Amino acid sequence: MDNSPSNSASASPERPLVSVLLIAYKQESMVADAVRGILAQTYSPLEIIISDDASPDGTFAAIEAAVRDYRGPHRVVTRHNAANEGISAHLSRLAAMAQGELLFVAAGDDISAPNRCERVVDYWLEHGRRHDLIATDLVAMDQDGQLHERMEPTDLDSYRSFDDWLAQRPWLVGAAHTWSRRLFERFGPMMAGSASEDQIMTFRAIVSGGASSLREPLVRYRRGGLSSKRHHRTTAELIARFRQGNGFALVETEQIQRDAEIAGLGERMRAALAPKVAREQFIQSMFNARGVGERLALLGGAREVKLGLRIRLFLYTTCPGVYAPSLWLKRLKR
């Protein structure tokens, strides 16, 4: 659905058109709150794209119901994917559709403050449109909507170069990020299969126009969302999660390397990523090995990977039942 009200304000150098990219997946019970937070934005002109990533529940129906009676000034587009794409590919699709100069990321289980867009646009303009990514603080929110502590991710203003990024990866919460359109256009869509879109886009910004932190809590961040830590009940769940994380890491390292090539940092990045690439490729090879013999050969041959990890992976892939008692003890402690 595309709702394009005739009273939408016109863009100007002082009031650029900006876009909100609100993505949702299996958030039927809470997405309406996220939508209402975006519809209530005080900034205009504003384009809002709300997209469901092929949820198997009623998430998209809840989105449509939340916007059905909206008659405000913002342009609102609702859509859903035919098949699940994952966070990075989903956001890349919406970024390619969006028309705004700034692209606000929003999640279907969080709530943006009404002045989020206004404050970020003002900050961006005050700094001469220099920054390619702006991150705000957040407020933790539980599943019942009760607010808790303030969340202050890493100060991105301290990251001025590739060397800063190499020294320490920042702690980030992508649901409070805003990208410049030029950043997305310079590096292009993110690869499908990565769950680290916040790290990818922040790296792009650091080696491009710069990243900055606006130290105001403009997003209510719901605990226990899709990116939260999972508690495993069985060894099968543990191993499935481990393999999923390995797949995410392989895509992320390939994406970061591609982006480094575009930024003229290919050789330095290749050297920096070599230990992580070796680790993740070893994990993948262990899970793909045909039989104990191949796993033993990998265990003894991958000397660039720490011995403890090699032994752990051998156990995961050969006799995972040895981890069942530890999972049972963890359940008792919870």
N, C-alpha and C positions, 0 to 999 in steps of 0.2 A: 504494500500500500504506500502511496506517495501523497502526503498531505502538504500542499504548497499554498499557504494562505496568501491572499493578495496584499495583506497589510505588513508583510515581512519587510524589515528595514533594508535599505540598500547599503552595500559595502562601500567603504571609503578608506583612504589611507589611515585615518584616525580610528575607523571602526571596521577592520577587515572581517570578511566572512571567515568563520571558523566552523569546524565540524566535530561532532562527538561520534565516536565509534563504540557503540554499546554492544558487547557480545555476551551471549547467554548459552548455557548448556545444562540441561537437567536442573533448572532453577525455578520450577513452576510455582513454588510457594512464596518466593521472595522477589522475583523479577519485577513485579508491579511496583515495589518500593523503589527499585533502581530506576525504572522508567519515570516515575513521578519526580524523582530528584533531578533528572535531566530535563524534563519538560518545564520544571520550575526555574530554570536558569534565567538570571536577570540580564545576561548579555544578549545582544542582538546586533547584527544578523548572525543567526545560528542555524546550521544544518545538523539534524540528528538522524543518524542511521542506526537502527536497532535490528540486530540480526541473531537468529537462533541457529546454532550449529547442529541441525538435524537431531534435536532432542527426542528421545523415545517417549517422553511424557507430554504434559500439556503446556510446556513452556511457551511455545509460539502462540497458542490460544490466549494465554495470560498476557502476553505482550499486546496482542491485538485488542483485548478488552481494555487494557490500561490506556491505550491511545485513542480509543474509539470516539470519545467525546471531547477530545482536545480541540480547542478553537483559538489557541494562542498564536503568537507571531512567528514561531519557529517552523521551518520546513522539516517535516518528519517523514522518514522512509522506514517501513518495516519489511523484513524479508526473512527467508530461511533457506538454509542449504539443503540440497537434495540428499547429500551424504556428509557425514562428519568429516571436517577438515583439520581440526586441531587449532590451537590458539594462534600460532604464527601464520599459518596459511589463511585462517579466517580473517585476522586483522589485516593482512596484506590485501585480501580481496576488497575489504571495506575501504582501505586507504586509497586503492586505485579508483574506487567509485566516488570518493569524497571530493568536494570542490573547495574546501576551506584552506586558508593559508596555515592554520594550526589544526592539528588532529589530536583531539582529546580521547584517551583510552578510558573506557569504563567497563566494569564487569557487572554481570547480572545479579550478583549477590551483595553488591556494595551500594552505598548511597552517596552521591555527590552533594556537597553543600550548594545552596542556590546561587551563591556568588563565585563558585569555582571558576567558571569560564571567564567571568569578568576580571577577577583578580589575576589570573594567569595572563590574559591578554594585556592588561595594564602593565604587568611586570615585563613582559616581552617587549612592548613598545618603549617602556622607560629605558630599556637596555639596547635600544636601537635595532631590534629584531635580530640580534646577534646569535642568540642561543638556538641550537637545533633540538634540544630536549630540555624540558623543564619538569622537575619532580617536586611535588608538594608533600608535606607531612600528612599524617592520617590519624584517625582515632579508632582504636580497636572497638569492635562491636560484637556481642555474642549472638547466638542463634535466635534469641528472643528480642533482639534489637536494643538491649541495654548497652550503654556506652561505658568504656573502661579507660585504659591508659592511652596517652598520646604516643604515637609511633613516629620516630624520627629516623628515616633511612639515612644512609651515608651522605655527607655533604658533598655534592658533585662539583661544587666550585673549587674544591681542592684538586680536582683532576684536570690538569692543564695539558697533558701530553700522553702519548703512547707509553712512555716510561712510567708514568703514574699508574696507568691501568695495569701494566705488567707487575708493578710492585705489590698491588693489592686490589683484587676485584671488589667493587663496591657492593654493599648490601642494598637491595632494591625492592620496591613493590610497584610492579608495572601498572597496577590499577589506578595509580595517582600520577601517571606520566602524560605529558603532552609532547608531540613531535612537530617539527616544522615540515611542511610539505616538501621543501627542497631536500631535506634529509632522506625522505623516502624515495624521492625521484632520483637522487644521486646513486643510491645503492640498490634500489629495486626491491621487489617482493622478497620476503623471507621464505626460505625453503620449508616445505611441509615436513612435519615430524619433529619439530623442536618445541619444547615447552619453556624456553628461556628467551622469549621475545624481549623482555625487559633488559637482559644483559646484552643481547644483540644490538638493540637500538641505542643503548647507552654507549656501547663501544663505538658505534658509528658516529654518534654525536661528539664523543671525546676527540676523535681523530679528524673531525670535520669542523663544524662551526662552534662546538663547545656545548657542554651540559651545565645546568645550573639548578640549584635547589631554592625553592620559595618556601620558607619556613613558616608556613601556615597550615593548620590541619583542615584541609578542604575535602577530604573523603572519609566516610565512615566505612571501615574495612571489616568485613564480617569474618570472624574466626571460623575455622572448620570448613572453609570452602574447598574448591577443587584442587588448590595448590597446597593444602594442609598436609601435615605428616599423617600417614596411615598406620594403623595398628593391625598387624597381620595375625590372623587366627590359625592359619595352617602354613606348613612349609611351601605348599603349592602357591599360596598367595604371596609369600615372601619372595619366592623365586620369580614369579610373574612380574612383581614390582621391580625387582632387580633388573630383569631383562628389559623392561620398559624404560627404566632409567638409562640403561646402556644405549638403547636406541636413540633416546633424546640427546644423550651426550655426543654420540657420533655425528648426528646432524648438526648440533650446535658447533662443534669444532670445525666441521666442513664449512658452515656458514661464516664463522668468524674468519677463517682463512681466506675465503672468497672476498669478504669485505676488506680484509687487510690488503689484498692484492689491488683492489680498487683505490685504496688510500696510499698505495706506494710503499707498503710495509710488509710485503709478502715474505721475504726471506727472514726477517726478524721474527715475524709471527710463526713461521714454520718451525724455527728453532725453539721458540717459547712453548709451543703446543706439543712438541715431540713427546715428552713424558706422558701427557694426558692421552694423546692419540695411541701410543703404545699400550697403555693401560686398557683403554676401551676396546681396542682391536683384540687384545688378549682375551678380554671377557667374552666378546662376541665369538671368537674362535673356540673357546672352551665350551660354550653352549651349543655350537654347531658341530663340534667334533663327533665322529662316529666311533663310539666305543672307548673303553678305558685306555687302550693302547695309545690312541691319538692324544687323549688328555694327559697321560703320563709324559708323552713327548713334549707337549706344550708346557707342562709343569717344570720340566727340567731345562727347557730351551729358552724361555722368555726371561733372560737374565736382567733385562732392563726394567722389569716389573718387580715390585717388592715381593719377597718370598712369602710373607704373610698373606697377601692377596692371592698369590698363586695357589697356596694350600687351601685357602677358604673357597676359592672357585672350584678347585678339584672336588672338594666335599659337596658343594652345592650341586654340581653336575653329576656326581657319581653316587653319592649316598646322602641325599638331602635329609633323610629321616633323622640324622644326628642332631639337627637343629630343633626338632620337635620339643624336647624337654625345656629348652631355653624359652621358646615361645609360650609354653604352658606357664612357666614361672613369671614371665612378664604379664600374662593375663591375670594371674593371681595378685600381683602387686597393684594393678590398676583397680 
